[in-house]
C-alpha cells in the first residue's frame, strides 16, 4: 500500500487532473483513430500532390498540342506534310513509297 501511495505522489499533478486526462485521451483519439486522423490526412495530401503533378503535366501537354495545331492549320505546307506523313495521302501526280524499319 505504501508503494502505491508513493507511486501516486510521484505522478505529476497534471496527470492527476481528470480534465487533462480527458484532453489527452481526446487528442490521442483525434490523432490516431478518428475518421480524419493524421495517417489518413497524410495519404490524402500525398494523393492530392500526385494529382496536381499529373494536372500540370497534362496542362502543359495540352498547351503544346494547341500550339502545334495552330502552327499546323495556319500553314498549308505543314498541313500537307502532316497529311502525307501521318495518313499517307498523296497528290494525283505523285507516287508513294513507304519504308518500314525492322
PDB file as gemmi writes it, atoms N, CA and C in Angstrom:
CRYST1    1.000    1.000    1.000  90.00  90.00  90.00 P 1                      
ATOM      1  N   UNK A   1       0.823  -1.188   0.000  1.00  0.00           N  
ATOM      2  CA  UNK A   1       0.000   0.000   0.000  1.00  0.00           C  
ATOM      3  C   UNK A   1       0.868   1.253   0.000  1.00  0.00           C  
ATOM      4  N   UNK A   2       1.975   1.189   0.744  1.00  0.00           N  
ATOM      5  CA  UNK A   2       2.858   2.341   0.801  1.00  0.00           C  
ATOM      6  C   UNK A   2       3.479   2.594  -0.578  1.00  0.00           C  
ATOM      7  N   UNK A   3       3.755   1.516  -1.319  1.00  0.00           N  
ATOM      8  CA  UNK A   3       4.318   1.673  -2.654  1.00  0.00           C  
ATOM      9  C   UNK A   3       3.320   2.369  -3.582  1.00  0.00           C  
ATOM     10  N   UNK A   4       2.052   2.018  -3.434  1.00  0.00           N  
ATOM     11  CA  UNK A   4       1.003   2.628  -4.246  1.00  0.00           C  
ATOM     12  C   UNK A   4       0.869   4.108  -3.930  1.00  0.00           C  
ATOM     13  N   UNK A   5       0.912   4.452  -2.656  1.00  0.00           N  
ATOM     14  CA  UNK A   5       0.823   5.852  -2.256  1.00  0.00           C  
ATOM     15  C   UNK A   5       2.047   6.614  -2.742  1.00  0.00           C  
ATOM     16  N   UNK A   6       3.214   6.004  -2.622  1.00  0.00           N  
ATOM     17  CA  UNK A   6       4.446   6.627  -3.087  1.00  0.00           C  
ATOM     18  C   UNK A   6       4.382   6.827  -4.603  1.00  0.00           C  
ATOM     19  N   UNK A   7       3.867   5.845  -5.323  1.00  0.00           N  
ATOM     20  CA  UNK A   7       3.719   5.956  -6.774  1.00  0.00           C  
ATOM     21  C   UNK A   7       2.743   7.077  -7.138  1.00  0.00           C  
ATOM     22  N   UNK A   8       1.643   7.173  -6.382  1.00  0.00           N  
ATOM     23  CA  UNK A   8       0.645   8.210  -6.630  1.00  0.00           C  
ATOM     24  C   UNK A   8       1.244   9.601  -6.431  1.00  0.00           C  
ATOM     25  N   UNK A   9       2.064   9.771  -5.417  1.00  0.00           N  
ATOM     26  CA  UNK A   9       2.675  11.070  -5.161  1.00  0.00           C  
ATOM     27  C   UNK A   9       3.788  11.392  -6.158  1.00  0.00           C  
ATOM     28  N   UNK A  10       4.332  10.363  -6.802  1.00  0.00           N  
ATOM     29  CA  UNK A  10       5.395  10.612  -7.781  1.00  0.00           C  
ATOM     30  C   UNK A  10       4.848  11.030  -9.146  1.00  0.00           C  
ATOM     31  N   UNK A  11       3.549  10.841  -9.357  1.00  0.00           N  
ATOM     32  CA  UNK A  11       2.912  11.236 -10.619  1.00  0.00           C  
ATOM     33  C   UNK A  11       2.766  12.758 -10.629  1.00  0.00           C  
ATOM     34  N   UNK A  12       3.154  13.425 -11.741  1.00  0.00           N  
ATOM     35  CA  UNK A  12       2.969  14.883 -11.811  1.00  0.00           C  
ATOM     36  C   UNK A  12       1.497  15.244 -11.670  1.00  0.00           C  
ATOM     37  N   UNK A  13       1.238  16.401 -11.120  1.00  0.00           N  
ATOM     38  CA  UNK A  13      -0.142  16.789 -10.809  1.00  0.00           C  
ATOM     39  C   UNK A  13      -0.994  16.989 -12.057  1.00  0.00           C  
ATOM     40  N   UNK A  14      -0.360  17.307 -13.188  1.00  0.00           N  
ATOM     41  CA  UNK A  14      -1.151  17.499 -14.411  1.00  0.00           C  
ATOM     42  C   UNK A  14      -1.813  16.195 -14.850  1.00  0.00           C  
ATOM     43  N   UNK A  15      -1.174  15.057 -14.558  1.00  0.00           N  
ATOM     44  CA  UNK A  15      -1.760  13.771 -14.938  1.00  0.00           C  
ATOM     45  C   UNK A  15      -2.787  13.282 -13.930  1.00  0.00           C  
ATOM     46  N   UNK A  16      -2.893  13.942 -12.802  1.00  0.00           N  
ATOM     47  CA  UNK A  16      -3.927  13.591 -11.823  1.00  0.00           C  
ATOM     48  C   UNK A  16      -5.228  14.333 -12.117  1.00  0.00           C  
ATOM     49  N   UNK A  17      -5.150  15.364 -12.934  1.00  0.00           N  
ATOM     50  CA  UNK A  17      -6.315  16.167 -13.268  1.00  0.00           C  
ATOM     51  C   UNK A  17      -7.158  15.405 -14.289  1.00  0.00           C  
ATOM     52  N   UNK A  18      -8.451  15.212 -13.998  1.00  0.00           N  
ATOM     53  CA  UNK A  18      -9.310  14.431 -14.887  1.00  0.00           C  
ATOM     54  C   UNK A  18      -9.554  15.150 -16.212  1.00  0.00           C  
ATOM     55  N   UNK A  19      -9.539  16.480 -16.206  1.00  0.00           N  
ATOM     56  CA  UNK A  19      -9.734  17.217 -17.452  1.00  0.00           C  
ATOM     57  C   UNK A  19      -8.509  17.099 -18.365  1.00  0.00           C  
ATOM     58  N   UNK A  20      -7.340  17.113 -17.770  1.00  0.00           N  
ATOM     59  CA  UNK A  20      -6.118  16.940 -18.553  1.00  0.00           C  
ATOM     60  C   UNK A  20      -6.075  15.537 -19.149  1.00  0.00           C  
ATOM     61  N   UNK A  21      -6.482  14.538 -18.383  1.00  0.00           N  
ATOM     62  CA  UNK A  21      -6.533  13.164 -18.894  1.00  0.00           C  
ATOM     63  C   UNK A  21      -7.553  13.037 -20.026  1.00  0.00           C  
ATOM     64  N   UNK A  22      -8.701  13.680 -19.841  1.00  0.00           N  
ATOM     65  CA  UNK A  22      -9.729  13.657 -20.876  1.00  0.00           C  
ATOM     66  C   UNK A  22      -9.219  14.335 -22.154  1.00  0.00           C  
ATOM     67  N   UNK A  23      -8.558  15.494 -22.007  1.00  0.00           N  
ATOM     68  CA  UNK A  23      -7.993  16.200 -23.152  1.00  0.00           C  
ATOM     69  C   UNK A  23      -6.929  15.352 -23.840  1.00  0.00           C  
ATOM     70  N   UNK A  24      -6.086  14.694 -23.078  1.00  0.00           N  
ATOM     71  CA  UNK A  24      -5.041  13.826 -23.632  1.00  0.00           C  
ATOM     72  C   UNK A  24      -5.655  12.645 -24.391  1.00  0.00           C  
ATOM     73  N   UNK A  25      -6.688  12.029 -23.804  1.00  0.00           N  
ATOM     74  CA  UNK A  25      -7.353  10.913 -24.461  1.00  0.00           C  
ATOM     75  C   UNK A  25      -8.026  11.378 -25.763  1.00  0.00           C  
ATOM     76  N   UNK A  26      -8.657  12.546 -25.713  1.00  0.00           N  
ATOM     77  CA  UNK A  26      -9.286  13.098 -26.914  1.00  0.00           C  
ATOM     78  C   UNK A  26      -8.238  13.375 -27.990  1.00  0.00           C  
ATOM     79  N   UNK A  27      -7.097  13.923 -27.603  1.00  0.00           N  
ATOM     80  CA  UNK A  27      -6.020  14.201 -28.554  1.00  0.00           C  
ATOM     81  C   UNK A  27      -5.500  12.930 -29.200  1.00  0.00           C  
ATOM     82  N   UNK A  28      -5.298  11.886 -28.411  1.00  0.00           N  
ATOM     83  CA  UNK A  28      -4.830  10.606 -28.954  1.00  0.00           C  
ATOM     84  C   UNK A  28      -5.873  10.027 -29.905  1.00  0.00           C  
ATOM     85  N   UNK A  29      -7.125  10.117 -29.521  1.00  0.00           N  
ATOM     86  CA  UNK A  29      -8.194   9.625 -30.386  1.00  0.00           C  
ATOM     87  C   UNK A  29      -8.213  10.379 -31.714  1.00  0.00           C  
ATOM     88  N   UNK A  30      -8.109  11.702 -31.661  1.00  0.00           N  
ATOM     89  CA  UNK A  30      -8.155  12.501 -32.883  1.00  0.00           C  
ATOM     90  C   UNK A  30      -6.923  12.257 -33.761  1.00  0.00           C  
ATOM     91  N   UNK A  31      -5.785  12.003 -33.158  1.00  0.00           N  
ATOM     92  CA  UNK A  31      -4.570  11.775 -33.936  1.00  0.00           C  
ATOM     93  C   UNK A  31      -4.518  10.395 -34.574  1.00  0.00           C  
ATOM     94  N   UNK A  32      -5.087   9.401 -33.927  1.00  0.00           N  
ATOM     95  CA  UNK A  32      -4.886   8.029 -34.396  1.00  0.00           C  
ATOM     96  C   UNK A  32      -6.137   7.284 -34.842  1.00  0.00           C  
ATOM     97  N   UNK A  33      -7.278   7.580 -34.264  1.00  0.00           N  
ATOM     98  CA  UNK A  33      -8.442   6.715 -34.506  1.00  0.00           C  
ATOM     99  C   UNK A  33      -9.631   7.401 -35.158  1.00  0.00           C  
ATOM    100  N   UNK A  34      -9.629   8.694 -35.318  1.00  0.00           N  
ATOM    101  CA  UNK A  34     -10.782   9.404 -35.876  1.00  0.00           C  
ATOM    102  C   UNK A  34     -10.856   9.186 -37.391  1.00  0.00           C  
ATOM    103  N   UNK A  35     -11.935   9.647 -37.991  1.00  0.00           N  
ATOM    104  CA  UNK A  35     -12.130   9.479 -39.426  1.00  0.00           C  
ATOM    105  C   UNK A  35     -11.044  10.219 -40.214  1.00  0.00           C  
ATOM    106  N   UNK A  36     -10.673  11.390 -39.762  1.00  0.00           N  
ATOM    107  CA  UNK A  36      -9.639  12.188 -40.426  1.00  0.00           C  
ATOM    108  C   UNK A  36      -8.392  12.239 -39.541  1.00  0.00           C  
ATOM    109  N   UNK A  37      -7.822  11.078 -39.282  1.00  0.00           N  
ATOM    110  CA  UNK A  37      -6.629  11.020 -38.450  1.00  0.00           C  
ATOM    111  C   UNK A  37      -5.396  11.411 -39.252  1.00  0.00           C  
ATOM    112  N   UNK A  38      -4.271  11.517 -38.586  1.00  0.00           N  
ATOM    113  CA  UNK A  38      -3.043  12.004 -39.211  1.00  0.00           C  
ATOM    114  C   UNK A  38      -2.572  11.116 -40.376  1.00  0.00           C  
ATOM    115  N   UNK A  39      -2.524   9.796 -40.230  1.00  0.00           N  
ATOM    116  CA  UNK A  39      -2.091   8.987 -41.390  1.00  0.00           C  
ATOM    117  C   UNK A  39      -3.010   9.125 -42.605  1.00  0.00           C  
ATOM    118  N   UNK A  40      -4.305   9.213 -42.377  1.00  0.00           N  
ATOM    119  CA  UNK A  40      -5.248   9.381 -43.487  1.00  0.00           C  
ATOM    120  C   UNK A  40      -5.054  10.729 -44.166  1.00  0.00           C  
ATOM    121  N   UNK A  41      -4.867  11.767 -43.365  1.00  0.00           N  
ATOM    122  CA  UNK A  41      -4.626  13.092 -43.936  1.00  0.00           C  
ATOM    123  C   UNK A  41      -3.322  13.121 -44.728  1.00  0.00           C  
ATOM    124  N   UNK A  42      -2.314  12.413 -44.227  1.00  0.00           N  
ATOM    125  CA  UNK A  42      -1.028  12.358 -44.940  1.00  0.00           C  
ATOM    126  C   UNK A  42      -1.191  11.656 -46.288  1.00  0.00           C  
ATOM    127  N   UNK A  43      -1.916  10.536 -46.306  1.00  0.00           N  
ATOM    128  CA  UNK A  43      -2.157   9.820 -47.562  1.00  0.00           C  
ATOM    129  C   UNK A  43      -2.953  10.682 -48.541  1.00  0.00           C  
ATOM    130  N   UNK A  44      -3.962  11.376 -48.010  1.00  0.00           N  
ATOM    131  CA  UNK A  44      -4.785  12.227 -48.868  1.00  0.00           C  
ATOM    132  C   UNK A  44      -3.968  13.366 -49.458  1.00  0.00           C  
ATOM    133  N   UNK A  45      -3.117  13.969 -48.654  1.00  0.00           N  
ATOM    134  CA  UNK A  45      -2.285  15.062 -49.141  1.00  0.00           C  
ATOM    135  C   UNK A  45      -1.304  14.567 -50.194  1.00  0.00           C  
ATOM    136  N   UNK A  46      -0.755  13.365 -49.985  1.00  0.00           N  
ATOM    137  CA  UNK A  46       0.175  12.771 -50.947  1.00  0.00           C  
ATOM    138  C   UNK A  46      -0.540  12.505 -52.275  1.00  0.00           C  
ATOM    139  N   UNK A  47      -1.751  11.965 -52.205  1.00  0.00           N  
ATOM    140  CA  UNK A  47      -2.537  11.697 -53.413  1.00  0.00           C  
ATOM    141  C   UNK A  47      -2.890  13.005 -54.122  1.00  0.00           C  
ATOM    142  N   UNK A  48      -3.226  14.031 -53.351  1.00  0.00           N  
ATOM    143  CA  UNK A  48      -3.555  15.329 -53.944  1.00  0.00           C  
ATOM    144  C   UNK A  48      -2.354  15.915 -54.671  1.00  0.00           C  
ATOM    145  N   UNK A  49      -1.182  15.825 -54.071  1.00  0.00           N  
ATOM    146  CA  UNK A  49       0.022  16.335 -54.730  1.00  0.00           C  
ATOM    147  C   UNK A  49       0.333  15.567 -56.007  1.00  0.00           C  
ATOM    148  N   UNK A  50       0.116  14.255 -55.989  1.00  0.00           N  
ATOM    149  CA  UNK A  50       0.335  13.453 -57.198  1.00  0.00           C  
ATOM    150  C   UNK A  50      -0.638  13.871 -58.300  1.00  0.00           C  
ATOM    151  N   UNK A  51      -1.883  14.120 -57.933  1.00  0.00           N  
ATOM    152  CA  UNK A  51      -2.874  14.554 -58.920  1.00  0.00           C  
ATOM    153  C   UNK A  51      -2.559  15.946 -59.458  1.00  0.00           C  
ATOM    154  N   UNK A  52      -2.046  16.818 -58.602  1.00  0.00           N  
ATOM    155  CA  UNK A  52      -1.656  18.152 -59.067  1.00  0.00           C  
ATOM    156  C   UNK A  52      -0.495  18.060 -60.042  1.00  0.00           C  
ATOM    157  N   UNK A  53       0.441  17.148 -59.778  1.00  0.00           N  
ATOM    158  CA  UNK A  53       1.552  16.948 -60.710  1.00  0.00           C  
ATOM    159  C   UNK A  53       1.048  16.452 -62.059  1.00  0.00           C  
ATOM    160  N   UNK A  54       0.117  15.501 -62.031  1.00  0.00           N  
ATOM    161  CA  UNK A  54      -0.470  14.997 -63.280  1.00  0.00           C  
ATOM    162  C   UNK A  54      -1.219  16.107 -64.004  1.00  0.00           C  
ATOM    163  N   UNK A  55      -1.935  16.931 -63.252  1.00  0.00           N  
ATOM    164  CA  UNK A  55      -2.674  18.031 -63.855  1.00  0.00           C  
ATOM    165  C   UNK A  55      -1.722  18.994 -64.551  1.00  0.00           C  
ATOM    166  N   UNK A  56      -0.622  19.324 -63.904  1.00  0.00           N  
ATOM    167  CA  UNK A  56       0.361  20.218 -64.519  1.00  0.00           C  
ATOM    168  C   UNK A  56       0.936  19.587 -65.792  1.00  0.00           C  
ATOM    169  N   UNK A  57       1.259  18.294 -65.729  1.00  0.00           N  
ATOM    170  CA  UNK A  57       1.801  17.596 -66.898  1.00  0.00           C  
ATOM    171  C   UNK A  57       0.825  17.651 -68.063  1.00  0.00           C  
ATOM    172  N   UNK A  58      -0.440  17.332 -67.812  1.00  0.00           N  
ATOM    173  CA  UNK A  58      -1.421  17.302 -68.890  1.00  0.00           C  
ATOM    174  C   UNK A  58      -1.745  18.708 -69.402  1.00  0.00           C  
ATOM    175  N   UNK A  59      -1.740  19.698 -68.524  1.00  0.00           N  
ATOM    176  CA  UNK A  59      -1.983  21.059 -68.993  1.00  0.00           C  
ATOM    177  C   UNK A  59      -0.857  21.526 -69.911  1.00  0.00           C  
ATOM    178  N   UNK A  60       0.376  21.188 -69.584  1.00  0.00           N  
ATOM    179  CA  UNK A  60       1.484  21.564 -70.464  1.00  0.00           C  
ATOM    180  C   UNK A  60       1.404  20.813 -71.789  1.00  0.00           C  
ATOM    181  N   UNK A  61       1.027  19.532 -71.743  1.00  0.00           N  
ATOM    182  CA  UNK A  61       0.867  18.763 -72.979  1.00  0.00           C  
ATOM    183  C   UNK A  61      -0.236  19.360 -73.853  1.00  0.00           C  
ATOM    184  N   UNK A  62      -1.342  19.738 -73.246  1.00  0.00           N  
ATOM    185  CA  UNK A  62      -2.451  20.339 -73.999  1.00  0.00           C  
ATOM    186  C   UNK A  62      -1.995  21.642 -74.641  1.00  0.00           C  
ATOM    187  N   UNK A  63      -1.239  22.434 -73.894  1.00  0.00           N  
ATOM    188  CA  UNK A  63      -0.736  23.691 -74.448  1.00  0.00           C  
ATOM    189  C   UNK A  63       0.194  23.437 -75.639  1.00  0.00           C  
ATOM    190  N   UNK A  64       1.079  22.445 -75.508  1.00  0.00           N  
ATOM    191  CA  UNK A  64       1.974  22.106 -76.616  1.00  0.00           C  
ATOM    192  C   UNK A  64       1.186  21.655 -77.849  1.00  0.00           C  
ATOM    193  N   UNK A  65       0.183  20.837 -77.640  1.00  0.00           N  
ATOM    194  CA  UNK A  65      -0.628  20.339 -78.754  1.00  0.00           C  
ATOM    195  C   UNK A  65      -1.402  21.476 -79.411  1.00  0.00           C  
ATOM    196  N   UNK A  66      -1.922  22.405 -78.609  1.00  0.00           N  
ATOM    197  CA  UNK A  66      -2.640  23.546 -79.185  1.00  0.00           C  
ATOM    198  C   UNK A  66      -1.713  24.424 -80.024  1.00  0.00           C  
ATOM    199  N   UNK A  67      -0.494  24.621 -79.544  1.00  0.00           N  
ATOM    200  CA  UNK A  67       0.468  25.405 -80.320  1.00  0.00           C  
ATOM    201  C   UNK A  67       0.820  24.691 -81.625  1.00  0.00           C  
ATOM    202  N   UNK A  68       1.027  23.381 -81.544  1.00  0.00           N  
ATOM    203  CA  UNK A  68       1.345  22.599 -82.747  1.00  0.00           C  
ATOM    204  C   UNK A  68       0.174  22.633 -83.723  1.00  0.00           C  
ATOM    205  N   UNK A  69      -1.034  22.486 -83.197  1.00  0.00           N  
ATOM    206  CA  UNK A  69      -2.229  22.507 -84.038  1.00  0.00           C  
ATOM    207  C   UNK A  69      -2.398  23.865 -84.696  1.00  0.00           C  
ATOM    208  N   UNK A  70      -2.153  24.921 -83.952  1.00  0.00           N  
ATOM    209  CA  UNK A  70      -2.264  26.263 -84.507  1.00  0.00           C  
ATOM    210  C   UNK A  70      -1.246  26.461 -85.628  1.00  0.00           C  
ATOM    211  N   UNK A  71      -0.025  26.019 -85.394  1.00  0.00           N  
ATOM    212  CA  UNK A  71       1.000  26.147 -86.433  1.00  0.00           C  
ATOM    213  C   UNK A  71       0.663  25.281 -87.637  1.00  0.00           C  
ATOM    214  N   UNK A  72       0.080  24.140 -87.411  1.00  0.00           N  
ATOM    215  CA  UNK A  72      -0.245  23.213 -88.494  1.00  0.00           C  
ATOM    216  C   UNK A  72      -1.369  23.748 -89.373  1.00  0.00           C  
ATOM    217  N   UNK A  73      -2.420  24.252 -88.776  1.00  0.00           N  
ATOM    218  CA  UNK A  73      -3.575  24.684 -89.558  1.00  0.00           C  
ATOM    219  C   UNK A  73      -3.406  26.074 -90.164  1.00  0.00           C  
ATOM    220  N   UNK A  74      -2.417  26.826 -89.706  1.00  0.00           N  
ATOM    221  CA  UNK A  74      -2.176  28.147 -90.286  1.00  0.00           C  
ATOM    222  C   UNK A  74      -1.169  28.093 -91.428  1.00  0.00           C  
ATOM    223  N   UNK A  75      -0.524  26.956 -91.642  1.00  0.00           N  
ATOM    224  CA  UNK A  75       0.466  26.818 -92.689  1.00  0.00           C  
ATOM    225  C   UNK A  75       0.033  25.669 -93.608  1.00  0.00           C  
ATOM    226  N   UNK A  76      -0.262  25.981 -94.846  1.00  0.00           N  
ATOM    227  CA  UNK A  76      -0.765  24.967 -95.781  1.00  0.00           C  
ATOM    228  C   UNK A  76       0.279  23.894 -96.071  1.00  0.00           C  
ATOM    229  N   UNK A  77       1.542  24.290 -96.209  1.00  0.00           N  
ATOM    230  CA  UNK A  77       2.603  23.317 -96.491  1.00  0.00           C  
ATOM    231  C   UNK A  77       2.772  22.338 -95.322  1.00  0.00           C  
ATOM    232  N   UNK A  78       2.698  22.842 -94.115  1.00  0.00           N  
ATOM    233  CA  UNK A  78       2.828  21.970 -92.941  1.00  0.00           C  
ATOM    234  C   UNK A  78       1.657  20.999 -92.858  1.00  0.00           C  
ATOM    235  N   UNK A  79       0.477  21.471 -93.221  1.00  0.00           N  
ATOM    236  CA  UNK A  79      -0.701  20.605 -93.210  1.00  0.00           C  
ATOM    237  C   UNK A  79      -0.575  19.496 -94.252  1.00  0.00           C  
ATOM    238  N   UNK A  80      -0.094  19.826 -95.435  1.00  0.00           N  
ATOM    239  CA  UNK A  80       0.109  18.797 -96.458  1.00  0.00           C  
ATOM    240  C   UNK A  80       1.171  17.794 -96.020  1.00  0.00           C  
ATOM    241  N   UNK A  81       2.232  18.277 -95.448  1.00  0.00           N  
ATOM    242  CA  UNK A  81       3.295  17.377 -94.983  1.00  0.00           C  
ATOM    243  C   UNK A  81       2.762  16.434 -93.899  1.00  0.00           C  
ATOM    244  N   UNK A  82       1.982  16.974 -92.971  1.00  0.00           N  
ATOM    245  CA  UNK A  82       1.403  16.148 -91.909  1.00  0.00           C  
ATOM    246  C   UNK A  82       0.488  15.080 -92.498  1.00  0.00           C  
ATOM    247  N   UNK A  83      -0.336  15.460 -93.463  1.00  0.00           N  
ATOM    248  CA  UNK A  83      -1.259  14.504 -94.085  1.00  0.00           C  
ATOM    249  C   UNK A  83      -0.492  13.410 -94.820  1.00  0.00           C  
ATOM    250  N   UNK A  84       0.594  13.775 -95.476  1.00  0.00           N  
ATOM    251  CA  UNK A  84       1.388  12.777 -96.184  1.00  0.00           C  
ATOM    252  C   UNK A  84       2.071  11.824 -95.220  1.00  0.00           C  
ATOM    253  N   UNK A  85       2.634  12.345 -94.152  1.00  0.00           N  
ATOM    254  CA  UNK A  85       3.374  11.504 -93.206  1.00  0.00           C  
ATOM    255  C   UNK A  85       2.444  10.659 -92.338  1.00  0.00           C  
ATOM    256  N   UNK A  86       1.410  11.261 -91.850  1.00  0.00           N  
ATOM    257  CA  UNK A  86       0.552  10.574 -90.889  1.00  0.00           C  
ATOM    258  C   UNK A  86      -0.471   9.658 -91.563  1.00  0.00           C  
ATOM    259  N   UNK A  87      -1.117  10.139 -92.611  1.00  0.00           N  
ATOM    260  CA  UNK A  87      -2.216   9.397 -93.238  1.00  0.00           C  
ATOM    261  C   UNK A  87      -1.864   8.857 -94.621  1.00  0.00           C  
ATOM    262  N   UNK A  88      -0.616   9.016 -95.043  1.00  0.00           N  
ATOM    263  CA  UNK A  88      -0.114   8.509 -96.309  1.00  0.00           C  
ATOM    264  C   UNK A  88      -0.957   8.984 -97.496  1.00  0.00           C  
ATOM    265  N   UNK A  89      -1.343  10.239 -97.456  1.00  0.00           N  
ATOM    266  CA  UNK A  89      -2.088  10.828 -98.566  1.00  0.00           C  
ATOM    267  C   UNK A  89      -1.090  11.318 -99.617  1.00  0.00           C  
ATOM    268  N   UNK A  90      -1.572  11.430-100.839  1.00  0.00           N  
ATOM    269  CA  UNK A  90      -0.696  11.894-101.919  1.00  0.00           C  
ATOM    270  C   UNK A  90      -1.519  12.660-102.931  1.00  0.00           C  
ATOM    271  N   UNK A  91      -0.795  13.419-103.729  1.00  0.00           N  
ATOM    272  CA  UNK A  91      -1.451  14.126-104.825  1.00  0.00           C  
ATOM    273  C   UNK A  91      -1.609  13.164-105.998  1.00  0.00           C  
ATOM    274  N   UNK A  92      -2.398  13.546-106.988  1.00  0.00           N  
ATOM    275  CA  UNK A  92      -2.675  12.660-108.121  1.00  0.00           C  
ATOM    276  C   UNK A  92      -1.424  12.321-108.928  1.00  0.00           C  
ATOM    277  N   UNK A  93      -0.522  13.242-109.054  1.00  0.00           N  
ATOM    278  CA  UNK A  93       0.653  13.007-109.894  1.00  0.00           C  
ATOM    279  C   UNK A  93       1.862  12.511-109.102  1.00  0.00           C  
ATOM    280  N   UNK A  94       1.662  12.033-107.882  1.00  0.00           N  
ATOM    281  CA  UNK A  94       2.780  11.579-107.054  1.00  0.00           C  
ATOM    282  C   UNK A  94       2.691  10.067-106.829  1.00  0.00           C  
ATOM    283  N   UNK A  95       3.835   9.493-106.548  1.00  0.00           N  
ATOM    284  CA  UNK A  95       3.905   8.085-106.142  1.00  0.00           C  
ATOM    285  C   UNK A  95       4.298   8.057-104.669  1.00  0.00           C  
ATOM    286  N   UNK A  96       3.776   7.073-103.959  1.00  0.00           N  
ATOM    287  CA  UNK A  96       4.010   6.983-102.526  1.00  0.00           C  
ATOM    288  C   UNK A  96       4.848   5.750-102.240  1.00  0.00           C  
ATOM    289  N   UNK A  97       5.951   5.954-101.543  1.00  0.00           N  
ATOM    290  CA  UNK A  97       6.814   4.840-101.109  1.00  0.00           C  
ATOM    291  C   UNK A  97       6.872   4.854 -99.594  1.00  0.00           C  
ATOM    292  N   UNK A  98       6.604   3.704 -98.999  1.00  0.00           N  
ATOM    293  CA  UNK A  98       6.624   3.585 -97.537  1.00  0.00           C  
ATOM    294  C   UNK A  98       7.781   2.693 -97.159  1.00  0.00           C  
ATOM    295  N   UNK A  99       8.668   3.211 -96.341  1.00  0.00           N  
ATOM    296  CA  UNK A  99       9.828   2.453 -95.866  1.00  0.00           C  
ATOM    297  C   UNK A  99       9.563   2.028 -94.428  1.00  0.00           C  
ATOM    298  N   UNK A 100       9.650   0.741 -94.164  1.00  0.00           N  
ATOM    299  CA  UNK A 100       9.402   0.204 -92.827  1.00  0.00           C  
ATOM    300  C   UNK A 100      10.724  -0.190 -92.211  1.00  0.00           C  
ATOM    301  N   UNK A 101      11.020   0.306 -91.022  1.00  0.00           N  
ATOM    302  CA  UNK A 101      12.252  -0.056 -90.318  1.00  0.00           C  
ATOM    303  C   UNK A 101      12.037  -1.371 -89.596  1.00  0.00           C  
ATOM    304  N   UNK A 102      13.049  -2.233 -89.663  1.00  0.00           N  
ATOM    305  CA  UNK A 102      12.960  -3.506 -88.939  1.00  0.00           C  
ATOM    306  C   UNK A 102      14.037  -3.594 -87.925  1.00  0.00           C  
TER     307      UNK A 102                                                      
END                                                                             
